């Protein structure tokens, strides 16, 4: 009887979660969540592209070597030293990044977005949604 109740509860919870995901992420009830879902699907496609080139057996072997190396004191010491070097470079990068990021954001807003808008003004259906400059 407990098994039956547990199965019913898990099934009911699964349907509630699925209904919530479908309602909020796929049926455009929340535009932000739907955009997040579309972005994650795009990144998943990009992440799967190497699987077209690299055979799965190589990835499995690399993963097994990684698991073996994670318990080796030698590879743990190398990993810690590489992490320390990476953190030191991160500290240096932290000094230069804000000015660089401001420049990139300015270029995106002032150069790239207007170019895309100018191109989209020539697309028949999209031109209705592009504000004129």
Secondary structure, DSSP 8 states (H G I E B T S, - for coil): -HHHHHHHHHHHHHHHHHHHHIIIIISSSSHHHHHHHHHHHHHHHHHHHHHHHS-HHHHHHHHHHHHHHHT-HHHHHHHHHHHHHHHHHHHHHHHHHHHHHHHHHHHIIIIIHHHHHHHHTTSTTGGGGS---
